[in-house]
Amino acid sequence: MNAATVPLLVPTIREFRAAHPETQIEVIGAQQADIHRELLEGGLDLGLVNYLQGDDKPPGLHSTELLRGRPVACVRADSPLAARRTVSVADLLAQPLIVMRSGYVMHRYVHRLLEGRSPTFSYSTDGAEMGKLMVAEGLGTTILPDFSVTGDPLERSGLITYRPLAVPDTAVLLVIQRPLSGPTPRAARALHEIFVKSAATYQQTTAPGRNEP
């Protein structure tokens, strides 16, 4: 997966394990291109991937939308930015910025958002989970989909929060993908169904926006 959404992943795995205790689950963090290749080559049964609205989906894969959100500034709870209603591009440029490496959707989004301008200092990291940990340690701000922050253990503990960006909204989609060709293992079908159900529950019970001032 490259779409780290702990509040969705953890309850899904917990429910699947209870129903299929004999089946082992391997969770692998990877970039989108690697996930697609492994799905098509049979190395993975399912993949969780983020897209920006309007992005083309790859041929040969079936995609089911799980969550839809917007990019937000993920900040430490005691950051001056947390006291603001929105975070502007100028605010981001004045702060140390934690960006995803090339190959991640949010890297592409931030590059487009900043329009070639550089922040005062930036870090490059792999994946949302490391980005959130770096925010929690006070190293800077990162840009993530709101559903990647809302309900995260670091957010629930009060270490991190998020604020909307003062730019027109861009939808970010979390989809689950599986190969179109070949049989899908029964356990993978069951896990797919639980992901869809867990996503519906997440949207009903964990409403993005509750941390906005």
C-alpha positions, -999 to 999 in steps of 0.1 A, spaced: 0 0 0 11 36 -4 -20 52 12 -14 50 49 -47 52 66 -43 35 100 -79 40 112 -91 21 81 -63 -5 79 -63 -16 116 -100 -24 121 -101 -42 87 -72 -64 96 -87 -71 130 -120 -82 116 -104 -103 89 -81 -120 114 -111 -129 136 -129 -144 106 -99 -160 90 -74 -169 117 -56 -194 95 -48 -168 68 -17 -147 71 -18 -110 60 13 -93 47 12 -55 47 38 -39 25 45 -1 21 53 7 -16 50 34 -42 21 34 -66 41 21 -96 55 -8 -76 20 -17 -63 6 -18 -98 34 -39 -111 31 -64 -82 -7 -66 -87 -3 -73 -124 25 -98 -119 7 -117 -91 29 -106 -62 0 -88 -44 -37 -97 -42 -49 -62 -32 -35 -27 -33 -44 6 -15 -35 36 -37 -42 74 -36 -53 93 -67 -60 129 -74 -95 134 -89 -92 131 -127 -62 108 -127 -64 79 -151 -66 44 -135 -42 18 -149 -56 -8 -173 -58 -44 -161 -69 -34 -126 -103 -31 -110 -106 0 -87 -131 6 -60 -132 40 -42 -130 37 -5 -125 72 8 -126 107 -7 -110 137 10 -89 168 4 -52 177 10 -46 194 43 -16 207 63 -7 182 90 9 201 118 21 195 154 -7 205 178 14 232 194 25 247 161 15 283 154 -2 271 123 -26 250 144 -41 283 157 -51 293 122 -83 285 104 -65 278 71 -29 275 60 -17 294 30 10 286 5 30 315 20 27 298 54 41 266 40 70 283 23 80 299 56 80 266 75 102 235 73 82 212 49 82 174 50 74 162 14 68 128 0 94 114 -24 88 114 -61 64 86 -70 38 95 -43 6 114 -53 12 140 -26 46 147 -40 30 156 -73 3 177 -55 28 197 -34 50 203 -65 19 217 -83 8 237 -52 41 254 -47 45 262 -84 83 256 -83 89 277 -52 110 262 -24 103 263 13 128 276 38 139 240 45 125 207 34 128 170 42 120 141 18 104 109 32 87 77 22 50 76 30 25 93 52 33 73 84 69 86 85 57 121 76 33 121 105 60 109 129 83 137 118 55 162 123 49 148 158 86 153 166 84 189 156 104 187 124 80 205 102 46 204 84 35 179 58 7 178 33 -16 147 34 -52 137 26 -74 146 56 -84 109 59 -48 100 65 -47 122 96 -83 121 111 -84 92 137 -47 85 134 -32 75 168 -10 105 168 -40 127 161 -61 110 188 -33 115 214 -32 152 207 3 153 191 -7 163 156 -37 179 140 -45 194 106 -58 226 90 -74 232 55 -53 247 28 -63 282 17 -65 271 -19 -93 256 -40 -101 221 -29 -87 191 -48 -103 158 -42 -80 129 -31 -93 94 -36 -83 63 -17 -90 32 -39 -85 -5 -34 -73 -23 -65 -71 -59 -76 -62 -76 -109 -89 -80 -135 -75 -112 -150 -71 -144 -131 -90 -158 -101 -91 -138 -69 -83 -159 -39 -113 -163 -15 -94 -147 13 -86 -117 -8 -122 -113 -18 -132 -114 18 -106 -88 27 -117 -66 -1 -153 -67 12 -142 -59 48 -122 -29 34 -153 -16 17 -174 -20 49 -147 -5 71 -145 25 48 -182 31 50 -180 29 88 -150 53 89 -169 79 69 -199 77 92 -180 78 125 -148 97 118 -158 130 102 -129 150 88 -132 186 99 -138 181 136 -103 195 144 -107 227 125 -111 258 147 
